[in-house]
Amino acid sequence: MRIGILSDIHANREALEATLADMRAAGVERIVCLGDVVGYNTDPSPCIALLREAGAVCVAGNHDRAVTRQIPTDGFSVRAIRAIAWTRKRLPPEDVAWLSALPLKTSVGDQLVAVHGALHVDRGCELVRLNSEDRLRRTAQALLAHPSGARVCAYGHTHRLGIHEYRNGELWEHDPGTEVVLRGGSCYLLNPGTVGEPRTEERRATYILFDTGQGTGKRTVAVRRVAYDEQAAFGKTREAGIEPRRLLSIPAPVRSALQGGLRRVGLYEMVRRVINS
C-alpha cells in the first residue's frame, strides 16, 4: 500500500490541489494529514473539503485547535493570531465541527502512527516541536512502546523535512533527497515538511510517499516535491491583510534570499517576530 503523508497545509488551496494531483499520479492509496489544515492563508474551507473528499486520515494541529478555541493562542506569533482571528470569522459551523473532532494522535493499522507535534507527550502534544535529538529520541522510544506495533511515526509542526532512523539506541538522519529502504528492527520518524507554508529556501509543497511493502516486503519512503502557483496563493493572503503589507515592496526572489541568509546566521525567527508585530 502506498500512503501519502502531508502536513501543515495552512489553508493554501493551490498547494494542496497540486499535492493531491501528484499523489494520484504516484498511485497513493491512502492519505494521512498531520494537521494544521488551517491558519496563515485564506482557503480553509476549500482545503477541508479537499481532504474530506480524498478520505484523508487526519490529526489536529495547533492552528486547527486554536481556530476552534480548544487551545488559547498564547505563544503564537502576531501573524498567526491575525490569521486565526480571520479564519474564525469565516469558517462555517460544519467545518468548525470537523476540525474540533480531529484526534491528536491516530494510527493506520500496524503501519503508521500519526501526530502533529510529538508522540511522547500526552497533553499538549500538538504544541511540541521535534527539533532536538533528545525529543526525537523520546518520541522514537514512545513509538517502540506504542500498542499498534507500528515502527513508523509521522509528525509535522516544524515545516522542515526529516527522515530519522532509531536503532539499538542510536539515532541518525537520512538524506531526504534519496529513497530510503526501511530496515526491520529499526523505527523511523518522518516529517513531510509543509504543503502550504514554506519556511526554508524550498518553496515547493513537499510530502512523503510511504510504500508499506505489502506484497513485496520492501518498505520505502521518498520525499516528493510539488510546484504550484505560489503567487496566486500568497497574493490572496496579502490582499486579506494576513501577510504584513510592508513586505509587498520586496520582490519574492529577494525576500527568499534574505530569509535564507537570516536563517544561516540564526536571526530569522527574531527578525520575523519584529516584522510581524
Backbone as numpy.savetxt, mean C-alpha at the origin, in Angstrom:
# Nx Ny Nz CAx CAy CAz Cx Cy Cz
-2.08 -20.71 -8.16 -2.93 -19.52 -8.16 -2.05 -18.27 -8.16
-2.43 -17.32 -8.97 -1.72 -16.05 -9.02 -2.50 -15.00 -8.23
-1.82 -14.43 -7.23 -2.43 -13.41 -6.38 -1.77 -12.06 -6.66
-2.58 -11.07 -6.94 -2.07 -9.71 -7.11 -2.21 -8.96 -5.80
-1.09 -8.47 -5.26 -1.08 -7.78 -3.97 -0.80 -6.30 -4.20
-1.72 -5.44 -3.76 -1.55 -4.01 -3.95 -1.89 -3.29 -2.66
-1.44 -2.05 -2.55 -1.66 -1.28 -1.33 -1.64 0.21 -1.62
-2.15 0.97 -0.66 -2.03 2.43 -0.66 -2.45 3.04 -2.00
-3.71 2.79 -2.32 -4.30 3.34 -3.55 -4.54 4.83 -3.39
-5.03 5.22 -2.24 -5.26 6.62 -1.88 -6.08 7.38 -2.91
-7.22 6.76 -3.27 -8.23 7.44 -4.10 -7.70 7.89 -5.45
-6.70 7.20 -5.97 -6.13 7.51 -7.27 -6.74 6.55 -8.30
-7.80 7.00 -8.93 -8.55 6.14 -9.86 -7.71 5.74 -11.07
-7.02 6.69 -11.64 -6.23 6.40 -12.84 -5.19 5.30 -12.56
-4.53 5.40 -11.41 -3.51 4.41 -11.06 -4.14 3.05 -10.80
-5.28 3.02 -10.13 -5.92 1.73 -9.82 -6.44 1.07 -11.09
-7.07 1.85 -11.96 -7.58 1.27 -13.21 -6.44 0.65 -14.01
-5.30 1.34 -14.11 -4.17 0.81 -14.86 -3.61 -0.45 -14.19
-3.57 -0.45 -12.86 -3.06 -1.60 -12.13 -3.95 -2.83 -12.31
-5.25 -2.64 -12.21 -6.17 -3.76 -12.38 -6.11 -4.31 -13.81
-5.93 -3.43 -14.78 -5.79 -3.89 -16.17 -4.53 -4.73 -16.33
-3.44 -4.31 -15.68 -2.20 -5.08 -15.76 -2.36 -6.42 -15.06
-3.08 -6.44 -13.96 -3.33 -7.71 -13.26 -4.10 -8.69 -14.14
-5.10 -8.18 -14.84 -5.86 -9.06 -15.74 -4.96 -9.63 -16.82
-4.09 -8.79 -17.37 -3.17 -9.25 -18.41 -2.17 -10.26 -17.88
-1.83 -10.17 -16.60 -0.86 -11.07 -15.98 -1.51 -12.36 -15.48
-2.82 -12.50 -15.64 -3.49 -13.72 -15.23 -3.76 -13.83 -13.74
-3.90 -12.68 -13.08 -4.18 -12.69 -11.64 -5.57 -13.29 -11.40
-5.64 -14.21 -10.43 -6.90 -14.87 -10.09 -7.51 -14.36 -8.79
-6.69 -13.75 -7.95 -7.18 -13.23 -6.67 -6.45 -11.92 -6.39
-7.19 -10.94 -5.92 -6.60 -9.64 -5.60 -6.68 -9.41 -4.11
-5.57 -8.99 -3.52 -5.51 -8.67 -2.10 -5.07 -7.21 -1.97
-5.89 -6.41 -1.29 -5.59 -4.99 -1.07 -5.24 -4.78 0.39
-4.11 -4.13 0.64 -3.58 -3.97 1.99 -3.98 -2.65 2.64
-5.01 -2.01 2.14 -5.55 -0.85 2.82 -5.12 0.49 2.28
-5.66 1.53 2.90 -5.54 2.91 2.44 -6.09 3.05 1.03
-7.34 2.64 0.90 -8.07 2.81 -0.35 -8.33 4.29 -0.59
-8.55 5.03 0.49 -8.91 6.45 0.38 -7.81 7.33 0.96
-8.04 8.65 0.87 -7.07 9.62 1.38 -6.21 10.20 0.28
-5.79 11.44 0.45 -4.85 12.16 -0.39 -5.39 12.60 -1.75
-6.19 11.76 -2.42 -6.65 12.09 -3.77 -8.18 12.09 -3.84
-8.74 12.28 -5.04 -10.12 12.75 -5.16 -11.14 11.72 -5.65
-10.76 10.45 -5.80 -11.71 9.47 -6.33 -11.91 8.30 -5.37
-12.32 8.57 -4.13 -12.49 7.46 -3.19 -13.59 6.48 -3.59
-14.76 6.99 -3.96 -15.87 6.10 -4.31 -15.59 5.25 -5.55
-15.04 5.83 -6.64 -14.70 4.98 -7.78 -13.68 3.90 -7.45
-12.74 4.20 -6.57 -11.74 3.19 -6.19 -12.38 2.07 -5.37
-13.27 2.42 -4.47 -13.99 1.41 -3.71 -14.80 0.53 -4.65
-15.49 1.15 -5.61 -16.30 0.39 -6.56 -15.45 -0.56 -7.38
-14.29 -0.11 -7.83 -13.41 -0.96 -8.63 -12.94 -2.18 -7.85
-12.60 -1.99 -6.59 -12.15 -3.11 -5.76 -13.29 -4.09 -5.50
-14.47 -3.57 -5.25 -15.60 -4.45 -4.99 -15.99 -5.23 -6.24
-15.94 -4.58 -7.38 -16.24 -5.28 -8.64 -15.23 -6.38 -8.92
-13.98 -6.16 -8.51 -12.92 -7.14 -8.74 -12.94 -8.26 -7.70
-13.80 -8.15 -6.68 -13.85 -9.16 -5.64 -12.61 -9.21 -4.78
-11.97 -8.06 -4.59 -10.71 -8.01 -3.85 -10.92 -8.32 -2.37
-9.96 -9.03 -1.80 -9.88 -9.21 -0.35 -9.16 -7.98 0.20
-9.77 -7.29 1.16 -9.20 -6.02 1.63 -9.06 -6.00 3.15
-8.03 -5.31 3.61 -7.91 -4.95 5.02 -7.95 -3.43 5.13
-8.15 -2.95 6.34 -8.26 -1.51 6.56 -6.90 -0.87 6.78
-6.71 0.29 6.17 -5.53 1.10 6.43 -5.86 2.22 7.39
-4.84 2.94 7.83 -5.07 4.01 8.79 -5.90 5.15 8.20
-5.74 5.46 6.92 -6.56 6.50 6.30 -8.01 6.06 6.18
-8.24 4.79 5.86 -9.60 4.27 5.80 -10.29 4.43 7.15
-9.58 4.08 8.21 -10.17 4.12 9.55 -10.31 5.56 10.07
-9.44 6.45 9.61 -9.58 7.86 9.99 -10.79 8.49 9.30
-10.99 8.18 8.03 -12.14 8.72 7.31 -13.45 8.27 7.96
-13.50 7.04 8.45 -14.71 6.52 9.08 -14.80 6.84 10.56
-13.84 7.62 11.05 -13.80 8.05 12.45 -13.59 6.90 13.43
-13.00 5.82 12.96 -12.68 4.71 13.86 -11.40 4.98 14.64
-10.57 5.87 14.12 -9.38 6.33 14.83 -9.29 7.84 14.66
-8.63 8.55 15.60 -8.46 9.99 15.45 -7.35 10.30 14.44
-7.24 11.56 14.06 -6.22 11.97 13.10 -4.96 12.50 13.78
-4.82 12.26 15.07 -3.59 12.66 15.77 -2.39 12.00 15.09
-1.37 12.79 14.81 -0.18 12.26 14.19 -0.19 12.26 12.67
-1.34 12.54 12.07 -1.42 12.64 10.61 -0.85 13.99 10.17
-0.32 14.06 8.96 0.19 15.32 8.44 -0.97 16.27 8.15
-0.65 17.53 8.00 -1.67 18.53 7.67 -2.35 18.18 6.36
-1.58 17.77 5.38 -2.16 17.41 4.08 -3.08 16.20 4.21
-2.68 15.22 5.01 -3.51 14.03 5.20 -4.83 14.39 5.87
-4.77 15.25 6.88 -5.99 15.68 7.58 -6.90 16.44 6.64
-6.31 17.28 5.80 -7.10 18.03 4.81 -7.83 17.06 3.88
-7.14 16.03 3.43 -7.74 15.05 2.52 -8.81 14.22 3.22
-8.59 13.89 4.48 -9.58 13.11 5.24 -10.86 13.92 5.40
-10.73 15.19 5.74 -11.91 16.05 5.88 -12.65 16.18 4.55
-11.91 16.34 3.46 -12.50 16.45 2.13 -13.27 15.18 1.79
-12.67 14.02 2.09 -13.29 12.73 1.77 -14.54 12.50 2.60
-14.50 12.82 3.88 -15.67 12.61 4.75 -16.91 13.33 4.22
-16.73 14.50 3.64 -17.85 15.29 3.15 -18.47 14.69 1.88
-17.74 13.83 1.20 -18.18 13.37 -0.12 -18.46 11.88 -0.21
-18.08 11.12 0.78 -18.23 9.67 0.71 -19.66 9.27 1.09
-20.37 8.55 0.23 -21.75 8.15 0.56 -21.78 7.12 1.69
-22.92 7.00 2.37 -23.02 6.10 3.52 -22.64 4.66 3.22
-22.98 4.17 2.03 -22.65 2.78 1.72 -21.14 2.54 1.62
-20.41 3.57 1.17 -18.96 3.45 1.11 -18.34 3.55 2.50
-18.90 4.41 3.33 -18.43 4.50 4.72 -18.65 3.17 5.42
-19.81 2.55 5.19 -20.11 1.26 5.82 -19.14 0.18 5.36
-18.82 0.19 4.07 -17.87 -0.81 3.53 -16.49 -0.64 4.15
-16.01 0.60 4.21 -14.71 0.85 4.82 -14.71 0.46 6.30
-15.80 0.80 7.00 -15.88 0.52 8.43 -15.83 -0.96 8.74
-16.30 -1.77 7.82 -16.37 -3.22 8.05 -15.08 -3.96 7.70
-14.11 -3.27 7.12 -12.87 -3.95 6.74 -12.11 -4.44 7.98
-11.59 -5.65 7.95 -10.80 -6.15 9.08 -9.41 -5.53 9.09
-8.75 -5.58 10.23 -7.38 -5.10 10.32 -6.38 -6.12 9.77
-6.72 -7.39 9.89 -5.87 -8.47 9.40 -6.76 -9.54 8.78
-6.23 -10.23 7.79 -6.97 -11.35 7.22 -5.98 -12.31 6.58
-6.46 -13.46 6.18 -5.59 -14.43 5.52 -6.29 -15.01 4.30
-5.51 -15.45 3.35 -6.02 -16.15 2.17 -5.58 -17.60 2.31
-6.45 -18.40 2.90 -6.12 -19.80 3.15 -4.85 -19.93 3.96
-4.02 -20.88 3.53 -2.71 -21.06 4.18 -1.59 -20.48 3.33
-1.96 -19.55 2.43 -0.99 -18.99 1.51 -0.45 -17.64 1.95
-1.30 -16.81 2.53 -0.94 -15.40 2.71 -1.69 -14.79 3.89
-0.97 -14.00 4.68 -1.58 -13.17 5.72 -1.43 -11.72 5.29
-2.50 -10.94 5.42 -2.49 -9.55 4.96 -2.75 -8.61 6.12
-2.00 -7.50 6.16 -2.16 -6.47 7.17 -1.69 -5.15 6.56
-2.22 -4.04 7.03 -1.75 -2.77 6.50 -0.40 -2.37 7.08
-0.28 -2.46 8.39 0.93 -1.98 9.05 1.85 -3.07 9.52
1.51 -3.74 10.63 2.40 -4.73 11.23 1.60 -5.88 11.79
2.07 -7.10 11.59 1.37 -8.29 12.07 1.59 -8.52 13.56
2.74 -8.10 14.08 3.07 -8.43 15.47 2.35 -7.55 16.49
1.62 -6.55 16.02 0.88 -5.65 16.90 -0.60 -5.97 16.80
-1.29 -5.92 17.93 -2.74 -6.14 17.90 -3.46 -4.80 17.79
-3.58 -4.07 18.87 -4.27 -2.79 18.82 -3.39 -1.74 18.12
-3.98 -1.08 17.12 -3.24 -0.06 16.40 -2.26 -0.59 15.38
-2.46 -1.82 14.92 -1.51 -2.41 13.97 -1.46 -1.64 12.66
-2.56 -0.94 12.30 -2.60 -0.21 11.04 -1.73 1.04 11.05
-1.24 1.42 12.22 -0.44 2.64 12.37 1.06 2.37 12.44
1.44 1.11 12.59 2.86 0.76 12.80 3.54 0.52 11.46
4.67 1.16 11.26 5.42 1.00 10.01 6.53 -0.03 10.20
6.61 -0.97 9.28 7.72 -1.92 9.29 8.91 -1.30 8.57
9.54 -0.35 9.24 10.64 0.41 8.64 11.94 0.23 9.41
12.03 -0.84 10.18 13.29 -1.14 10.88 13.47 -2.65 10.92
14.70 -3.08 11.09 14.98 -4.52 11.13 14.28 -5.18 12.32
14.25 -4.48 13.45 13.61 -5.04 14.63 12.12 -5.30 14.39
11.43 -4.35 13.79 10.00 -4.52 13.54 9.75 -5.61 12.49
10.59 -5.67 11.48 10.45 -6.73 10.48 10.63 -8.10 11.12
11.61 -8.23 11.99 11.85 -9.50 12.68 10.65 -9.89 13.54
10.08 -8.92 14.24 8.97 -9.22 15.12 7.73 -9.65 14.33
7.51 -9.02 13.18 6.38 -9.46 12.35 6.66 -10.82 11.73
7.91 -11.11 11.35 8.25 -12.43 10.83 8.01 -13.51 11.89
8.36 -13.21 13.12 8.13 -14.17 14.20 6.65 -14.36 14.47
5.87 -13.29 14.36 4.41 -13.41 14.50 3.82 -14.25 13.37
4.39 -14.12 12.17 3.93 -14.93 11.03 4.18 -16.41 11.29
5.35 -16.74 11.83 5.66 -18.15 12.12 4.67 -18.76 13.10
4.10 -17.93 13.98 3.15 -18.41 14.98 1.70 -18.26 14.53
1.46 -17.75 13.33 0.10 -17.47 12.89 -0.68 -18.77 12.69
-1.92 -18.82 13.15 -2.69 -20.07 13.05 -3.01 -20.53 11.63
-2.92 -19.65 10.65 -3.21 -20.04 9.27 -2.17 -21.00 8.71
-0.96 -20.95 9.28 0.13 -21.75 8.74 0.80 -21.11 7.54
0.34 -19.93 7.12 0.95 -19.24 5.99 2.37 -18.82 6.33
3.20 -18.76 5.32 4.58 -18.33 5.50 4.91 -17.09 4.68
3.85 -16.40 4.25 4.00 -15.13 3.54 3.08 -14.12 4.19
3.63 -12.95 4.55 2.84 -11.85 5.08 3.02 -10.65 4.16
1.92 -10.07 3.72 1.96 -8.86 2.89 1.52 -7.67 3.73
2.27 -6.59 3.62 1.97 -5.39 4.40 2.22 -4.16 3.52
1.66 -3.03 3.94 1.84 -1.79 3.18 2.29 -0.66 4.07
1.62 0.48 3.96 1.77 1.63 4.85 3.01 2.49 4.60
4.15 1.88 4.25 5.37 2.65 4.08 5.51 3.25 2.68
4.71 2.76 1.72 4.77 3.21 0.33 6.10 2.85 -0.33
6.80 1.88 0.22 8.10 1.48 -0.33 8.16 -0.01 -0.55
8.62 -0.40 -1.74 8.73 -1.81 -2.08 9.69 -2.53 -1.13
9.36 -3.79 -0.84 10.27 -4.58 -0.04 9.93 -6.07 -0.12
10.95 -6.90 -0.27 10.80 -8.36 -0.23 11.84 -8.88 0.75
11.40 -9.29 1.93 12.31 -9.76 2.97 12.09 -11.24 3.25
13.18 -11.94 3.48 13.13 -13.36 3.83 13.68 -13.55 5.25
12.98 -14.36 6.03 13.39 -14.66 7.40 13.60 -16.17 7.50
14.82 -16.55 7.88 15.15 -17.98 7.90 16.17 -18.26 8.99
15.85 -19.17 9.87 16.76 -19.57 10.95 17.27 -18.37 11.75
16.37 -17.41 12.01 16.74 -16.24 12.80 17.44 -15.15 12.04
17.69 -15.35 10.75 18.37 -14.35 9.91 17.35 -13.67 9.00
17.56 -12.38 8.79 16.67 -11.58 7.94 17.49 -10.91 6.86
17.04 -11.03 5.62 17.71 -10.28 4.56 16.70 -9.88 3.49
17.12 -8.89 2.69 16.24 -8.28 1.69 16.62 -8.73 0.30
15.62 -9.07 -0.50 15.83 -9.45 -1.89 15.70 -8.23 -2.80
16.33 -8.30 -3.93 16.24 -7.26 -4.95 14.84 -7.26 -5.54
14.08 -6.16 -5.38 12.72 -6.14 -5.94 12.68 -6.06 -7.46
13.83 -5.97 -8.07 13.88 -5.92 -9.53 13.95 -7.28 -10.19
14.01 -8.35 -9.39 14.12 -9.69 -9.96 13.04 -10.59 -9.35
12.67 -11.62 -10.10 11.74 -12.61 -9.57 12.42 -13.39 -8.44
11.69 -13.59 -7.35 12.23 -14.32 -6.20 11.50 -15.64 -6.06
12.26 -16.73 -6.01 11.69 -18.06 -5.78 11.66 -18.29 -4.28
10.48 -18.58 -3.74 10.32 -18.75 -2.31 10.77 -20.15 -1.89
11.56 -20.20 -0.82 12.10 -21.46 -0.35 11.28 -22.02 0.81
11.15 -23.33 0.85 10.54 -23.96 2.00 11.42 -23.76 3.22
10.80 -23.60 4.38 11.57 -23.36 5.59 11.83 -21.90 5.88
11.50 -21.03 4.94 11.63 -19.58 5.15 10.24 -18.97 5.23
10.17 -17.78 5.84 8.95 -16.99 5.72 9.32 -15.66 5.06
8.33 -15.02 4.46 8.58 -13.85 3.62 7.64 -12.71 3.99
8.19 -11.50 3.96 7.44 -10.27 4.19 7.47 -9.47 2.89
6.29 -9.18 2.36 6.19 -8.52 1.05 5.51 -7.17 1.18
6.15 -6.14 0.69 5.53 -4.81 0.62 5.43 -4.42 -0.86
4.21 -4.28 -1.39 4.05 -3.98 -2.82 4.27 -2.52 -3.18
4.64 -1.69 -2.19 4.79 -0.26 -2.48 3.43 0.41 -2.51
3.24 1.32 -3.45 1.99 2.08 -3.51 1.44 2.13 -4.93
0.13 2.03 -5.03 -0.52 2.21 -6.31 -0.63 3.70 -6.65
-1.10 4.50 -5.67 -1.52 5.84 -6.04 -0.90 7.02 -5.34
0.11 6.80 -4.47 0.70 7.93 -3.75 2.21 7.73 -3.65
2.95 7.92 -4.75 4.39 7.64 -4.77 5.18 8.59 -3.88
6.18 8.03 -3.20 7.04 8.84 -2.33 8.52 8.56 -2.59
8.80 7.99 -3.73 10.19 7.78 -4.15 10.30 8.27 -5.58
11.47 8.10 -6.17 11.66 8.52 -7.55 10.87 7.63 -8.52
10.43 6.46 -8.07 9.57 5.60 -8.89 8.15 6.16 -8.87
7.70 6.68 -9.99 6.39 7.33 -10.04 5.29 6.39 -10.51
5.65 5.24 -11.05 4.63 4.31 -11.52 3.95 3.60 -10.35
2.73 3.13 -10.60 2.07 2.28 -9.63 2.84 0.95 -9.54
2.90 0.39 -8.35 3.59 -0.90 -8.18 2.69 -1.88 -7.44
2.86 -3.14 -7.78 2.19 -4.21 -7.03 3.05 -5.46 -7.12
2.70 -6.47 -6.32 3.45 -7.73 -6.32 2.57 -8.84 -6.88
3.14 -9.63 -7.76 2.49 -10.82 -8.31 3.04 -12.03 -7.56
2.18 -12.70 -6.82 2.56 -13.85 -6.01 1.95 -15.10 -6.63
2.81 -15.98 -7.14 2.38 -17.26 -7.68 2.54 -18.30 -6.58
1.44 -18.85 -6.10 1.48 -19.77 -4.96 2.02 -21.15 -5.33
2.20 -21.41 -6.61 2.81 -22.67 -7.03 1.89 -23.86 -7.01
0.61 -23.63 -6.86 -0.32 -24.75 -6.87 -0.31 -25.42 -8.24
0.02 -26.70 -8.24 0.12 -27.44 -9.49 1.54 -27.56 -10.01
2.40 -26.61 -9.64 3.79 -26.65 -10.11 4.78 -26.85 -8.96
4.38 -26.41 -7.76 5.28 -26.51 -6.61 6.31 -25.41 -6.53
6.35 -24.52 -7.52 7.31 -23.43 -7.53 6.61 -22.13 -7.17
6.90 -21.62 -5.97 6.29 -20.37 -5.52 7.23 -19.21 -5.84
6.68 -18.16 -6.43 7.49 -17.00 -6.81 6.77 -15.71 -6.49
7.56 -14.65 -6.31 7.00 -13.30 -6.22 7.79 -12.40 -7.16
7.08 -11.46 -7.77 7.72 -10.50 -8.69 7.01 -9.17 -8.58
7.77 -8.11 -8.67 7.22 -6.76 -8.64 6.80 -6.36 -10.05
5.62 -5.77 -10.15 5.13 -5.23 -11.42 5.01 -3.71 -11.28
5.41 -3.01 -12.30 5.34 -1.54 -12.33 4.45 -1.11 -13.48
3.54 -0.18 -13.19 2.49 0.16 -14.15 2.43 1.68 -14.34
2.60 2.13 -15.56 2.47 3.55 -15.86 0.99 3.93 -15.96
0.67 5.17 -15.62 -0.69 5.68 -15.71 -0.64 7.18 -15.94
-1.80 7.79 -16.12 -1.86 9.23 -16.39 -1.73 9.99 -15.07
-0.51 10.18 -14.64 -0.24 10.85 -13.37 -0.72 12.31 -13.38
-0.56 12.97 -14.52 -0.96 14.37 -14.61 -2.46 14.53 -14.38
-3.25 13.64 -14.94 -4.70 13.71 -14.75 -5.07 13.45 -13.30
-4.45 12.44 -12.70 -4.79 12.06 -11.32 -4.48 13.18 -10.34
-3.26 13.68 -10.38 -2.85 14.67 -9.40 -3.32 16.08 -9.75
-3.68 16.29 -11.03 -4.29 17.56 -11.40 -5.62 17.75 -10.68
-6.40 16.67 -10.59 -7.68 16.73 -9.86 -7.44 17.01 -8.37
-6.40 16.42 -7.83 -6.08 16.61 -6.42 -5.74 18.07 -6.13
-4.97 18.67 -7.01 -4.61 20.08 -6.82 -5.82 20.98 -7.00
-6.66 20.67 -7.99 -7.85 21.48 -8.22 -8.79 21.44 -7.02
-8.81 20.29 -6.32 -9.68 20.15 -5.15 -9.14 20.87 -3.92
-7.90 21.37 -4.00 -7.31 22.07 -2.88 -6.66 21.18 -1.85
-6.51 19.88 -2.18 -5.87 18.96 -1.24 -4.35 19.10 -1.30
-3.83 19.20 -2.51 -2.39 19.42 -2.68 -2.11 20.92 -2.55
-1.11 21.30 -1.76 -0.81 22.73 -1.61 -0.55 23.41 -2.95
-1.26 24.50 -3.22 -1.14 25.17 -4.51 0.18 25.89 -4.70
0.91 26.09 -3.61 2.19 26.77 -3.74 3.20 25.94 -4.52
2.90 24.62 -4.70 3.80 23.75 -5.45 3.48 23.74 -6.94
2.37 24.37 -7.33 1.94 24.29 -8.72 2.94 24.92 -9.68
3.67 25.91 -9.22 4.58 26.61 -10.12 5.86 25.83 -10.39
6.08 24.74 -9.66 7.29 23.94 -9.85 6.98 22.81 -10.81
7.66 22.71 -11.95 7.39 21.63 -12.90 7.60 20.26 -12.26
6.80 19.27 -12.69 6.84 17.93 -12.08 8.24 17.31 -12.10
9.02 17.38 -13.22 10.36 16.77 -13.19 11.28 17.42 -12.15
11.13 18.75 -11.99 11.95 19.45 -11.00 11.55 19.04 -9.59
10.21 18.93 -9.35 9.75 18.49 -8.04 10.30 17.11 -7.70
10.27 16.20 -8.68 10.76 14.84 -8.43 12.25 14.85 -8.10
13.02 15.66 -8.83 14.46 15.74 -8.58 14.75 16.31 -7.19
14.00 17.35 -6.82 14.17 17.94 -5.49 13.82 16.95 -4.39
12.72 16.23 -4.58 12.31 15.25 -3.58 13.36 14.15 -3.42
13.90 13.68 -4.56 14.94 12.65 -4.49 16.17 13.12 -3.75
16.59 14.36 -4.01 17.76 14.91 -3.33 17.53 15.05 -1.84
16.35 15.53 -1.45 16.04 15.69 -0.03 15.98 14.35 0.68
15.46 13.32 0.01 15.43 12.00 0.64 16.84 11.46 0.87
17.70 11.69 -0.10 19.08 11.16 0.02 19.82 11.77 1.19
19.50 13.00 1.55 20.20 13.65 2.66 19.38 13.62 3.95
18.25 12.91 3.90 17.45 12.72 5.11 16.62 13.91 5.54
16.32 14.84 4.62 15.57 16.04 4.99 14.16 16.08 4.43
13.79 15.05 3.66 12.51 15.12 2.95 11.32 15.26 3.89
11.24 14.43 4.94 10.07 14.46 5.81 9.92 15.81 6.51
11.06 16.39 6.94 11.00 17.68 7.61 10.49 18.76 6.66
11.02 18.80 5.45 10.60 19.80 4.47 9.14 19.59 4.07
8.74 18.31 3.92 7.35 18.02 3.55 6.38 18.55 4.60
6.71 18.38 5.88 5.82 18.86 6.93 5.69 20.38 6.90
6.80 21.05 6.62 6.77 22.53 6.55 5.90 22.97 5.38
6.09 22.34 4.23 5.34 22.72 3.03 3.85 22.48 3.20
3.50 21.36 3.84 2.10 20.99 3.98 1.37 21.67 5.12
2.10 22.42 5.94 1.45 23.04 7.10 0.73 24.33 6.72
